Amino acid sequence: MKPVVTLLTDFGTADYFVAAVKGVILTINPLVSLVDITHEIPPQDIEAGAFTLLTCYRDFPPGTIHLAVVDPGVGSTRRAIVVSASAQFFVGPDNGLFSYVYDREASHKAFHVTAKEYFRSSPSPTFHGRDIFGPVAAALSNGVKPKKLGPRIGDQIRLPSLSPVKEANGKLRGRIIHIDHFGNCLTNFTRAELAGLTRFELRVKRKVIREVRSFFAEGGGPQTDCNQIFAIWGSAGFLEIAINGGSAAEALQAERGEPVIVSA
């Protein structure tokens, strides 16, 4: 099977950046299969990149190499790393971008990439995606082992945990961790946190939400319930706040990071 390399960046598609990274990878390994996850991560938004990677990496086959570049610290002393987890590899900056993979894959291994012979000569201080991360991903696709790239580390940078917090009054405090293209607000509550609760309510921005649906149009179409805010278990495994045919984010005037309280 062809080695698979995915690309996730904040580069956008209007400039040459993505093409240059792909060109470097294909020059080193012309047989690689390149898959774009997205290049529309908001500029420098590490948390958005981490979340997007979390939601899809397990959909790829064993051996996949995920090249992720959301790198506001490019050119600084921040480390380049390779992570081995879930029979896959992750290549990118050590700035928290792989935090949620660390949380989910307890047996992961991380390596500080120091073997400069795998870099392009004279790497640009502003384009490590092309000159360092791309070549390293290509080297992995050619069978180079992570331990050949540099020493193992255990002090990687991490973002705040996705786990909700249980308060003294028994309520769970979570937050909105993503707002998708449709305006659905994804919270950090999974079924595991709410196991055992036959009924519960969510409170966000003074709005109390008690209805939990199995699918968006349950109980009617968008013409009849376009103002009805409800909760729904989304495909990424998180509890979402939604409006059928509308934007829950707009209706609530909510942003990522907004507190969400769950009580029985």
N, C-alpha and C positions, 0 to 999 in steps of 0.2 A: 504494500500500500504506500502511496506517496506520503511523505511527511507533510503535516498540516501546520501552517503558521497563521495564527489570527493576528489582526491588527486592531488596536483600540487606541485612539488618540484624540487630542483636542485640536488637531491641525486644520480641520475643515477640509473642503475639497476645491477651493478656488485657487490655491497656490500649488507649487510644485512639490511640497514636502512629502506627501504620501507616495507619489510616484517615485521620488528619489529613494525612499526607504525600500520600496518594493524592488526597484532596480538593483540595489546593492544586494539584497537577499537572493534574487534570481541569478545574479552574476556568480555568487558563491555556490549556490545550489539550484541549477535550472529546473530540477525535478520537483521542487517544492510546490505545494498547493496553497495559495494565499487566499485567506478569507477575511473580509472586512467585517468586524463587529460594528464599529461606528467610528467616524472621525468628527462627530458633532458633539462631543463632550464640551460643555462650556469652558472657555479658556481658563486654565489653571485650576479647574475644579476637581481636586483630587478625590473628594468624597463621591462625586457623581461617577467618576471613572471606576472607583472601587465597587460601587453598587452595581453598575452595569456589568462589570466582569463577574461579580458574584452570581448574577441571575442567569448566566448562560454558559459558564465554562464547563459545567458537568454535561452539557449537551454534546460536547465534542468527544471524539474517540481517544482512547489511550495513546499517549505519545505526542499529543498536540502541544505545540509551543505557542503560548500566548504572549505576544509582544505588546506591551502597554506603555504608552508614553503620554503622561500628563505630568509635566516636569517644570514647575516654576523655578526650581533650583538648578536648572541646567547650567553647567559650567562652574558650579560651586563645589564645595567639598562633600556634598551628599554622594552616597555610594551608588554604584551600579550593582545590581544584584540579579541572581538567578534563584528561583524558588522551585523546588521539586515537591509536588503535592498531587495526590489523587491520580498517580500515574501520568501526570502532565507536567509541563514546565511553564514558568512565568518569568519573563525578562522585562526589566524596567528599572526605574529609579527607586531608591530606598526612601520613600517619603510618605508611606502609609497606603500606597495604591493597592497593595495586596493584603491589607489588614483583614478583610472579611474572609479571604481564603485561609489566612492563618487561623481565624476563629473557627472555621468550619472543619479544617483539616488539621487535626492536632498533631499528626505525625509528619508534618511538612519539614523540609530541610531548606535552609537558605545559605547562599554562598555569595561572598563579596567578590565581584569580578575584578581581578587585578591583572590578568594575563593579557598584556597589551598586544601580543602577537596576533590576537584575534580581532583587534580593532582595525579600522582603516588607518592608514598613515596620516599623521598630523590631524587628529580629530578637531573639528570646529568646536569651539566652546559654546556655540549656540545651537548645535544640531547633533546631539548625541543619539537621537533616534536613527539617523542615517549612519553615523560614523562609529558608534559603539553598540547600541542595542540591536540594530539590524544585523550587523555582522555576527554578533554573539548568538542571536536566534538562528541564523543560518548555520553557524558551527554546530549548534545542538541538532539541527535537522540532518547534519552529516554524520551524526553519531558521537560527537565530542561529549564527554561526561562532565557534569557540572563541577566536579572536584578538580578537573583540569583547568577550570577557569579562575579559581581562586579559593581562599580558605572558607571553611564553614563558619557561620556567625549565628548568634542567638539573640541579638539585641536590635532587631529591626525596628524601624519607626512604625508606630501603630496609631490608627485613628481611634476615637472613642468607640466603645463596644456598641454593637447593635442591640444588646439585650435590654429589655425594659427593667425598671427598678420597682421593687415592691415597697410601698410606703407603710408607715406605722399603722395607718388606718385600714390596711388590707387592700387598698386600691393599687393598681399598677400604673406607673407613669411611663409612657413611651413618647414617641415623636414621629412626625412625618419625615421619612427618609428619602422620598423621591416623589416627584410629580410627573406623570407620564404625558405623552403627546395629547391624550384625550382629556387631561385635567383630573384624572383619578389620583388620589392622594394615598400613596403606599405608606403604611405605618410599619414600625419594627416589631409588631406583634405576630408571632407564629402560632400555629395550633398548639404547640407544646406549652406555651405560656398560658393559654386559656383552657387547657385540658381540664375537664371536670366541671366547667361552668356551663350549665344548660341554658342559662340566659345571662346576658350582660349588656351594658350600655357603654357607649363611648361619649366622651365630652371633649369637644374641640372648639375653641373660639366662642364659648358660651352656647354652642349648639349641642344638644343631646341627641344621640343617634341610637335608636333601639332596634331598628329593622336590620336583619341580616338576610341577604338573598343568596340563592344558589346560582343565579345568572342574572345578567343585567336587566332583561326585559320581563323578569318574573313579575306577574301581577298587572301587566299592562305595557303599552308601548310608550315611546318618548312623547307622544302628543298628550298622553294622559298623566304622566308622572314626571315631567321634566323638572319639577321643583322639589321632588322627593329625594332627600339625601339618605343613603343607606350604606351599610357595610357589606363587603363581599370578600370571600377568600380568593385572591388572585392567583394567576398561574405561576408566579414566582414564590408562592408559599407564604406570602404576607397578607395580613388583613388590610383591605383597601377601603377608602371612603369614596363613594361614587355617586353620580347622578346619571340615570339612563338618558342618553342623548344630550347631555350637557356637561359642564365642567364643575366638578365639586370644588376645585381649587379657587375658581372665580367666585362661586357662590359663597364660599366661606371666607374669601380673601385670605387664604392660607398660603404659607410658604414652607419650604423645606426647613425642618428644625422646629416647627410648631408643636407644642406639647399636646399629647393625646392621653387622656385619663380613662382607664377602663375600671368599671366597678360592677359587682354582681347585682 
